[in-house]
């Protein structure tokens, strides 16, 4: 069994405020014996009136913000997954998902699919990654990494599942808008069901984003869901439930298409 914690909050416009929130959520997750805590995307700083804050607040992975998160996982069993913006030495930054355990970063993933949709243009400030994320072992389960807008691209989830992922973890800052809550839940349930995998998705809440963090089981059923306000909710992932789903619905074994491969540079239409 893998006990997971979903730490939903509204990202403030200062790193220090957000660090305090993160450290509090880490302490509470440890107190409840969670093995995995997932926090939203872009937790360094955010301001709805200043879209360039992601660049101005970016820090290297060995900077004070991530270093403090690492230290909070020292000498305990908690693994932390979240996303921060990291300087690249030019005008744009990387949106990096980090996996932190025992005071160090054990894995990273640079977001592949940037939110250039609806009214957003993430590529204005962010450079996309070009590597399929690795799998990470947590509590005896294989974890695949995705970030926010990646959810709309089934190829990445399928690639991770074929690579061996049993759980897909998705930090997000899902922007509000007409039908966007419906898109979020529909896509989360689809990615879980079509890959017979658990999906753990944590969204930022607040003025701009929907919150609605949730865990979906391998049959596509929500087993826990947060609302629109800051919250810390828990769920237990059961490997036996995963085995039952994959035995009853062997889509990974029955598939006819080859392994999805990353197109680089991205296709343009």
N, C-alpha and C positions, 0 to 999 in steps of 0.2 A: 504494500500500500504506500502511496505517496501523498502526504498531506500538503496541499498548496494553499498559499495565502494570496489574495488579490487586493493590492493596496491602491484604491482609487482616490485621487485628490485633484484639486484645481491647482495647476502650476502657477506660482506667483512670479512677479517680475524681478525678484532678486534671488541669487544663488543661495545666500545664507538662509533665507526663509525656507526654501525648498529643501535644503540639506537638513534643517531641523525637522521638517515633516517626514523626510525619508528615514532619518535615524529613529524617530518615534515609531514608525511603522515596522522597522526592523526589530526593535525591542519587543513590540507587541506580538509579532510573528514568532519570535523565539520563545516568548512566554507561553504561546499556544502550541509549541512543539511542531511548527511547520518546518518542512524540509526545503520548500521552495517559496520564495516571495517574488511576485511579479509586480512591477510598478509601471506607470505609463511611459509613453514616448516623450522625448524632449524635456527632461525634468530639470535641466539647469535653470532655465528662466523662460518666461513667455509673457508677452504683452500684446493684447489684441490691437492696440493702437500703434505698435512698433514691430512690424514683421521682420525687421533687420536685427532684432534683439538676439536671434539665434546665432548670428555671427559675432555680435559684440560680447556675448556672454560665454562663447565657446571656450572650453578648456582642454588641454591635453589629458590623455588618460592617466598620466602620472601627476596631474594637478591636484589642488587641495580638495576639490569636490569628490572626485572618484576615490582619491586616497582615503578620505574619511569614510566612504561607503565600504571600502575594502577593510579598513580597521574594524568596522562594526561587525564583520563576519569572522573575526579572529576567534579561534578556540570555541566555535560552536558548530552545529550541524546544518546551518542555514546556507542555501544558495540563493543569490539575488540575481534577477534578470531585469534589465531596464535599458533605456536608450538615452544617450547624451550626444551633444554636438561637439565635434572635435576639429580644431583648426587644421588646415591642410597647407598653410603657407602662402595661400593666394587670397582671392576675394571670396571664395566659397569654402564651406565646411563639409565634413562628413557627418551623416546621421548614423551613429554607431550603437548597435545593441551589444551590451556587455554582459558576461556571466561572471559573477564574483563569488568566490568561495574561499574560506580560510585565509582571508586577508590578501587575496591576489585575484587578478583577472585570469580566468582559465580559458575563455573563448571570446571572440568578437565577431560581429557581422555588420558590414557596411550595407545599409539599405539599398536594395536593387531598384525598386519601383518608386519613383518620386511622384508626389501628389500634384501633378499638372492636370487638374480636372476641376469641373464645376468652376468655382471662382478662385481656386488656389493655383499657385505656381511655385511649388517647393524648389524646383531647379534654379530659381533665381538666386538662392542662397546656398544650395546643397549640391554637392557632387555625388552622382550615383556610384554605388559599388559595382564590382565586376567579378565577384566570386560567389559561388553557391555556398550558403552557410554550412558550417560543420554541425554534426550531431554532438550532443553533450549528455553524459550519463549523470542522472540525478536519482538517488533512491532506488536504483535498480531498473530505471526506465530510460529509454532513449528519447531525448528531447530535440526537436527541430525548431530553429529560430526563424520567425517572420516578423515584419514590422508594418503595422497600419495598412497603407495602401496595397501592400503585398497581398492582402486578403482577396483582392479582386482578380488575382492572377492564379488560376488553379494549377498551372504548371509547376510553380514553386512548391506548393503543398504536396503535389503528387511526387515530385522529385525527392522531397524529404522523406515521404512515406516509403518510397521504393528503396531509398538509402537505408531505411531501418527505423525511421522515427515512429514512435508510439504516441507521442504527445507533441502538439504544435503549440508553441508559446508566442503570443502576439501582443507586445506593448503597442499602444495606439494613442492617437489624439484625433478621434473621429469627429469631423466637423459637423455641426448641426445643419439642417436644411430639410426641404420637403422630402419625405420618405426615407431620410437617411438612417433613422433608427431601424426601419424595416430592412433596408439594405444590409445593415450591420448584422442583425440576427440571422437573416436568410443566408448570407454568405458564410457566417461562422458555422451554422448548422450544415450547410452544403460541404464545406471543407472537411468537417468531422465525418459526415456520413459517407462521402465518396472515397475517403481514405481509411475508413474504419479506425480513426484515431481520436484521442482526446484533443480538444482545443481549449487552451487557457488564454483568454483575451482580456486585457486590462486597458480600459480607456480613461483618458483624462476627463474630468467633469468640469463644470464651471460655465462661464458666460458663452464660450465659443464652442465647446465640445460636449458630446452627449453623455459621457460616462458609460453606463450600461455594461459594466464589466461582467463577464460570465464564463462559466465552464460548460462545455458541451461534451457529452459522452460519445463513444464510437458509433452509436446508433442514431446520432443526431439530436439527442434529447438534452435540453438545458438542465443541469443539476444544481446550479447556484447562479444567482443574478443579483447584481447591485442596481441601485436606482440611479438618480441624477446627482446625488450629493456625495461628499466625501465618505468613504466607508472602507472597512477592512473585513472581507468575507473569506470564508474557508471552504475547501472541498477536499475530498479524498478520492484519488484516482486508483482504480482497482485493476491490476494487470489481468485478473481472471475475467473481468468484464470485457477487456480488450480481446482476450482469447476467444470468448464466446462470440463476440461480434465478428471476428475475422473467420471463425469456423462457419458461422451461419451465412455470412455475406463475403465470400472470398474474392472481392473485386481486385485486390492487388495481385492475386494469383491468376485471375481470369483475364487480366488486361491483355490487349493485343498490340498496343502502341509501345514504341521503344522508350527508353529512358529520356525524359525531357532534358534538353541541354540548353545552357545559357547562350543567348545570341549576343554577340559583342562585335561592333557597337550595336545599340538598340535599333530595332526595325523602325523605319519612318514610313508614314502613310501620307 
